[in-house]
Amino acid sequence: MHEISLCEGVLQVLQTESARQGFRRVKQVWLEIGELSSVEPEAMRFSFDVVMRDTLADSARLNIIRVPGAAWCMQCAKNVTVKQRFDECPECGSYQLQVTGGEEVKIKELEVE
């Protein structure tokens, strides 16, 4: 389950920013998670609660913002939305798609004290 590793990375960012910006507690975290990132939202929520226990983000609320998958079709030259990798182009049916978005996992916003 790579969600644990992702949450450990989030915690490192929170600790670094706490030292840099001087906040003591994290109340809420908003994460943008792309549809193509292979991250399961429920596994991420569980992992977040486990990893944040007894840290500056203990009991923090995790808000997940889903980002749709996006690709550029080499056949019809259109930007399209895709649900998963290796989908066909919804416009022309081609499988020659280059992913352009929806792979990210990033901290979008924090509520801190």
mmCIF file of the C-alpha atoms, coordinates in Angstrom:
data_MODEL
# 
_entry.id   MODEL 
# 
loop_
_atom_site.group_PDB 
_atom_site.id 
_atom_site.type_symbol 
_atom_site.label_atom_id 
_atom_site.label_alt_id 
_atom_site.label_comp_id 
_atom_site.label_asym_id 
_atom_site.label_entity_id 
_atom_site.label_seq_id 
_atom_site.pdbx_PDB_ins_code 
_atom_site.Cartn_x 
_atom_site.Cartn_y 
_atom_site.Cartn_z 
_atom_site.occupancy 
_atom_site.B_iso_or_equiv 
_atom_site.pdbx_formal_charge 
_atom_site.auth_seq_id 
_atom_site.auth_comp_id 
_atom_site.auth_asym_id 
_atom_site.auth_atom_id 
_atom_site.pdbx_PDB_model_num 
ATOM 1   C CA . MET A 1 1   ? 0.000   0.000  0.000   1.00 0.00 ? 1   MET A CA 1 
ATOM 2   C CA . HIS A 1 2   ? 1.891   3.049  -1.257  1.00 0.00 ? 2   HIS A CA 1 
ATOM 3   C CA . GLU A 1 3   ? -0.601  5.399  0.403   1.00 0.00 ? 3   GLU A CA 1 
ATOM 4   C CA . ILE A 1 4   ? 1.385   5.001  3.659   1.00 0.00 ? 4   ILE A CA 1 
ATOM 5   C CA . SER A 1 5   ? 4.524   6.286  1.911   1.00 0.00 ? 5   SER A CA 1 
ATOM 6   C CA . LEU A 1 6   ? 2.587   9.173  0.398   1.00 0.00 ? 6   LEU A CA 1 
ATOM 7   C CA . CYS A 1 7   ? 1.247   10.150 3.828   1.00 0.00 ? 7   CYS A CA 1 
ATOM 8   C CA . GLU A 1 8   ? 4.745   9.954  5.301   1.00 0.00 ? 8   GLU A CA 1 
ATOM 9   C CA . GLY A 1 9   ? 5.832   12.386 2.580   1.00 0.00 ? 9   GLY A CA 1 
ATOM 10  C CA . VAL A 1 10  ? 2.937   14.704 3.445   1.00 0.00 ? 10  VAL A CA 1 
ATOM 11  C CA . LEU A 1 11  ? 3.988   14.581 7.105   1.00 0.00 ? 11  LEU A CA 1 
ATOM 12  C CA . GLN A 1 12  ? 7.561   15.537 6.182   1.00 0.00 ? 12  GLN A CA 1 
ATOM 13  C CA . VAL A 1 13  ? 6.249   18.554 4.267   1.00 0.00 ? 13  VAL A CA 1 
ATOM 14  C CA . LEU A 1 14  ? 4.052   19.540 7.220   1.00 0.00 ? 14  LEU A CA 1 
ATOM 15  C CA . GLN A 1 15  ? 6.971   19.284 9.653   1.00 0.00 ? 15  GLN A CA 1 
ATOM 16  C CA . THR A 1 16  ? 9.264   21.284 7.372   1.00 0.00 ? 16  THR A CA 1 
ATOM 17  C CA . GLU A 1 17  ? 6.658   24.002 6.852   1.00 0.00 ? 17  GLU A CA 1 
ATOM 18  C CA . SER A 1 18  ? 5.841   24.085 10.565  1.00 0.00 ? 18  SER A CA 1 
ATOM 19  C CA . ALA A 1 19  ? 9.485   24.836 11.356  1.00 0.00 ? 19  ALA A CA 1 
ATOM 20  C CA . ARG A 1 20  ? 9.687   27.401 8.551   1.00 0.00 ? 20  ARG A CA 1 
ATOM 21  C CA . GLN A 1 21  ? 6.357   29.174 9.129   1.00 0.00 ? 21  GLN A CA 1 
ATOM 22  C CA . GLY A 1 22  ? 5.940   28.679 12.876  1.00 0.00 ? 22  GLY A CA 1 
ATOM 23  C CA . PHE A 1 23  ? 2.610   26.905 13.131  1.00 0.00 ? 23  PHE A CA 1 
ATOM 24  C CA . ARG A 1 24  ? 2.110   24.316 15.881  1.00 0.00 ? 24  ARG A CA 1 
ATOM 25  C CA . ARG A 1 25  ? -0.883  22.297 14.748  1.00 0.00 ? 25  ARG A CA 1 
ATOM 26  C CA . VAL A 1 26  ? -2.501  21.229 11.499  1.00 0.00 ? 26  VAL A CA 1 
ATOM 27  C CA . LYS A 1 27  ? -6.303  21.149 11.584  1.00 0.00 ? 27  LYS A CA 1 
ATOM 28  C CA . GLN A 1 28  ? -7.126  20.324 7.954   1.00 0.00 ? 28  GLN A CA 1 
ATOM 29  C CA . VAL A 1 29  ? -5.249  19.216 4.846   1.00 0.00 ? 29  VAL A CA 1 
ATOM 30  C CA . TRP A 1 30  ? -6.583  19.440 1.300   1.00 0.00 ? 30  TRP A CA 1 
ATOM 31  C CA . LEU A 1 31  ? -4.895  17.046 -1.109  1.00 0.00 ? 31  LEU A CA 1 
ATOM 32  C CA . GLU A 1 32  ? -5.337  17.064 -4.861  1.00 0.00 ? 32  GLU A CA 1 
ATOM 33  C CA . ILE A 1 33  ? -5.256  13.477 -6.076  1.00 0.00 ? 33  ILE A CA 1 
ATOM 34  C CA . GLY A 1 34  ? -5.362  12.716 -9.779  1.00 0.00 ? 34  GLY A CA 1 
ATOM 35  C CA . GLU A 1 35  ? -7.656  10.018 -11.136 1.00 0.00 ? 35  GLU A CA 1 
ATOM 36  C CA . LEU A 1 36  ? -4.637  8.443  -12.871 1.00 0.00 ? 36  LEU A CA 1 
ATOM 37  C CA . SER A 1 37  ? -2.377  8.472  -9.789  1.00 0.00 ? 37  SER A CA 1 
ATOM 38  C CA . SER A 1 38  ? -3.301  4.925  -8.661  1.00 0.00 ? 38  SER A CA 1 
ATOM 39  C CA . VAL A 1 39  ? -4.164  6.299  -5.213  1.00 0.00 ? 39  VAL A CA 1 
ATOM 40  C CA . GLU A 1 40  ? -7.243  4.829  -3.532  1.00 0.00 ? 40  GLU A CA 1 
ATOM 41  C CA . PRO A 1 41  ? -9.033  7.601  -1.597  1.00 0.00 ? 41  PRO A CA 1 
ATOM 42  C CA . GLU A 1 42  ? -10.218 5.323  1.229   1.00 0.00 ? 42  GLU A CA 1 
ATOM 43  C CA . ALA A 1 43  ? -6.753  3.782  1.648   1.00 0.00 ? 43  ALA A CA 1 
ATOM 44  C CA . MET A 1 44  ? -5.356  7.325  1.695   1.00 0.00 ? 44  MET A CA 1 
ATOM 45  C CA . ARG A 1 45  ? -7.788  8.375  4.449   1.00 0.00 ? 45  ARG A CA 1 
ATOM 46  C CA . PHE A 1 46  ? -6.905  5.327  6.551   1.00 0.00 ? 46  PHE A CA 1 
ATOM 47  C CA . SER A 1 47  ? -3.161  5.829  6.012   1.00 0.00 ? 47  SER A CA 1 
ATOM 48  C CA . PHE A 1 48  ? -3.428  9.537  6.810   1.00 0.00 ? 48  PHE A CA 1 
ATOM 49  C CA . ASP A 1 49  ? -5.038  8.837  10.182  1.00 0.00 ? 49  ASP A CA 1 
ATOM 50  C CA . VAL A 1 50  ? -2.404  6.212  11.039  1.00 0.00 ? 50  VAL A CA 1 
ATOM 51  C CA . VAL A 1 51  ? 0.636   8.249  9.952   1.00 0.00 ? 51  VAL A CA 1 
ATOM 52  C CA . MET A 1 52  ? -0.533  11.530 11.523  1.00 0.00 ? 52  MET A CA 1 
ATOM 53  C CA . ARG A 1 53  ? -1.213  9.979  14.946  1.00 0.00 ? 53  ARG A CA 1 
ATOM 54  C CA . ASP A 1 54  ? 0.880   11.645 17.701  1.00 0.00 ? 54  ASP A CA 1 
ATOM 55  C CA . THR A 1 55  ? 2.220   14.337 15.338  1.00 0.00 ? 55  THR A CA 1 
ATOM 56  C CA . LEU A 1 56  ? 1.404   18.001 14.728  1.00 0.00 ? 56  LEU A CA 1 
ATOM 57  C CA . ALA A 1 57  ? -1.417  16.746 12.465  1.00 0.00 ? 57  ALA A CA 1 
ATOM 58  C CA . ASP A 1 58  ? -2.982  14.328 14.963  1.00 0.00 ? 58  ASP A CA 1 
ATOM 59  C CA . SER A 1 59  ? -6.788  14.415 14.431  1.00 0.00 ? 59  SER A CA 1 
ATOM 60  C CA . ALA A 1 60  ? -6.411  16.622 11.346  1.00 0.00 ? 60  ALA A CA 1 
ATOM 61  C CA . ARG A 1 61  ? -9.152  16.304 8.761   1.00 0.00 ? 61  ARG A CA 1 
ATOM 62  C CA . LEU A 1 62  ? -8.138  15.095 5.306   1.00 0.00 ? 62  LEU A CA 1 
ATOM 63  C CA . ASN A 1 63  ? -10.064 16.593 2.384   1.00 0.00 ? 63  ASN A CA 1 
ATOM 64  C CA . ILE A 1 64  ? -9.493  14.929 -0.978  1.00 0.00 ? 64  ILE A CA 1 
ATOM 65  C CA . ILE A 1 65  ? -9.991  16.863 -4.187  1.00 0.00 ? 65  ILE A CA 1 
ATOM 66  C CA . ARG A 1 66  ? -10.178 14.497 -7.167  1.00 0.00 ? 66  ARG A CA 1 
ATOM 67  C CA . VAL A 1 67  ? -8.521  15.776 -10.352 1.00 0.00 ? 67  VAL A CA 1 
ATOM 68  C CA . PRO A 1 68  ? -9.778  14.187 -13.580 1.00 0.00 ? 68  PRO A CA 1 
ATOM 69  C CA . GLY A 1 69  ? -7.417  12.404 -15.919 1.00 0.00 ? 69  GLY A CA 1 
ATOM 70  C CA . ALA A 1 70  ? -6.495  14.389 -19.011 1.00 0.00 ? 70  ALA A CA 1 
ATOM 71  C CA . ALA A 1 71  ? -4.754  13.442 -22.231 1.00 0.00 ? 71  ALA A CA 1 
ATOM 72  C CA . TRP A 1 72  ? -3.907  14.768 -25.672 1.00 0.00 ? 72  TRP A CA 1 
ATOM 73  C CA . CYS A 1 73  ? -4.888  12.574 -28.592 1.00 0.00 ? 73  CYS A CA 1 
ATOM 74  C CA . MET A 1 74  ? -2.186  12.287 -31.227 1.00 0.00 ? 74  MET A CA 1 
ATOM 75  C CA . GLN A 1 75  ? -4.731  11.109 -33.800 1.00 0.00 ? 75  GLN A CA 1 
ATOM 76  C CA . CYS A 1 76  ? -7.389  13.847 -33.596 1.00 0.00 ? 76  CYS A CA 1 
ATOM 77  C CA . ALA A 1 77  ? -5.210  16.486 -31.840 1.00 0.00 ? 77  ALA A CA 1 
ATOM 78  C CA . LYS A 1 78  ? -7.759  17.143 -29.085 1.00 0.00 ? 78  LYS A CA 1 
ATOM 79  C CA . ASN A 1 79  ? -7.435  17.433 -25.320 1.00 0.00 ? 79  ASN A CA 1 
ATOM 80  C CA . VAL A 1 80  ? -9.723  14.845 -23.748 1.00 0.00 ? 80  VAL A CA 1 
ATOM 81  C CA . THR A 1 81  ? -10.753 13.546 -20.333 1.00 0.00 ? 81  THR A CA 1 
ATOM 82  C CA . VAL A 1 82  ? -9.888  9.927  -19.506 1.00 0.00 ? 82  VAL A CA 1 
ATOM 83  C CA . LYS A 1 83  ? -10.981 7.749  -16.595 1.00 0.00 ? 83  LYS A CA 1 
ATOM 84  C CA . GLN A 1 84  ? -7.962  5.420  -16.599 1.00 0.00 ? 84  GLN A CA 1 
ATOM 85  C CA . ARG A 1 85  ? -4.719  4.773  -18.430 1.00 0.00 ? 85  ARG A CA 1 
ATOM 86  C CA . PHE A 1 86  ? -4.978  3.046  -21.778 1.00 0.00 ? 86  PHE A CA 1 
ATOM 87  C CA . ASP A 1 87  ? -8.538  4.260  -22.376 1.00 0.00 ? 87  ASP A CA 1 
ATOM 88  C CA . GLU A 1 88  ? -9.416  5.064  -25.936 1.00 0.00 ? 88  GLU A CA 1 
ATOM 89  C CA . CYS A 1 89  ? -9.968  8.630  -27.097 1.00 0.00 ? 89  CYS A CA 1 
ATOM 90  C CA . PRO A 1 90  ? -13.624 9.528  -26.477 1.00 0.00 ? 90  PRO A CA 1 
ATOM 91  C CA . GLU A 1 91  ? -13.570 11.654 -29.639 1.00 0.00 ? 91  GLU A CA 1 
ATOM 92  C CA . CYS A 1 92  ? -12.038 9.346  -32.273 1.00 0.00 ? 92  CYS A CA 1 
ATOM 93  C CA . GLY A 1 93  ? -11.435 5.968  -30.616 1.00 0.00 ? 93  GLY A CA 1 
ATOM 94  C CA . SER A 1 94  ? -7.638  6.077  -31.003 1.00 0.00 ? 94  SER A CA 1 
ATOM 95  C CA . TYR A 1 95  ? -5.373  4.639  -28.319 1.00 0.00 ? 95  TYR A CA 1 
ATOM 96  C CA . GLN A 1 96  ? -2.587  7.109  -29.110 1.00 0.00 ? 96  GLN A CA 1 
ATOM 97  C CA . LEU A 1 97  ? -3.065  9.268  -26.044 1.00 0.00 ? 97  LEU A CA 1 
ATOM 98  C CA . GLN A 1 98  ? -0.422  11.208 -24.166 1.00 0.00 ? 98  GLN A CA 1 
ATOM 99  C CA . VAL A 1 99  ? -1.371  11.827 -20.524 1.00 0.00 ? 99  VAL A CA 1 
ATOM 100 C CA . THR A 1 100 ? -1.258  15.531 -19.636 1.00 0.00 ? 100 THR A CA 1 
ATOM 101 C CA . GLY A 1 101 ? -2.899  15.593 -16.201 1.00 0.00 ? 101 GLY A CA 1 
ATOM 102 C CA . GLY A 1 102 ? -4.462  13.629 -13.411 1.00 0.00 ? 102 GLY A CA 1 
ATOM 103 C CA . GLU A 1 103 ? -1.298  11.912 -12.148 1.00 0.00 ? 103 GLU A CA 1 
ATOM 104 C CA . GLU A 1 104 ? -0.566  14.364 -9.338  1.00 0.00 ? 104 GLU A CA 1 
ATOM 105 C CA . VAL A 1 105 ? -0.748  14.013 -5.585  1.00 0.00 ? 105 VAL A CA 1 
ATOM 106 C CA . LYS A 1 106 ? -0.115  17.406 -3.996  1.00 0.00 ? 106 LYS A CA 1 
ATOM 107 C CA . ILE A 1 107 ? -0.972  19.484 -0.988  1.00 0.00 ? 107 ILE A CA 1 
ATOM 108 C CA . LYS A 1 108 ? -3.412  22.144 -2.140  1.00 0.00 ? 108 LYS A CA 1 
ATOM 109 C CA . GLU A 1 109 ? -4.216  23.903 1.141   1.00 0.00 ? 109 GLU A CA 1 
ATOM 110 C CA . LEU A 1 110 ? -3.714  23.708 4.911   1.00 0.00 ? 110 LEU A CA 1 
ATOM 111 C CA . GLU A 1 111 ? -5.612  24.992 7.917   1.00 0.00 ? 111 GLU A CA 1 
ATOM 112 C CA . VAL A 1 112 ? -3.156  25.494 10.777  1.00 0.00 ? 112 VAL A CA 1 
ATOM 113 C CA . GLU A 1 113 ? -2.838  27.072 14.219  1.00 0.00 ? 113 GLU A CA 1 
# 
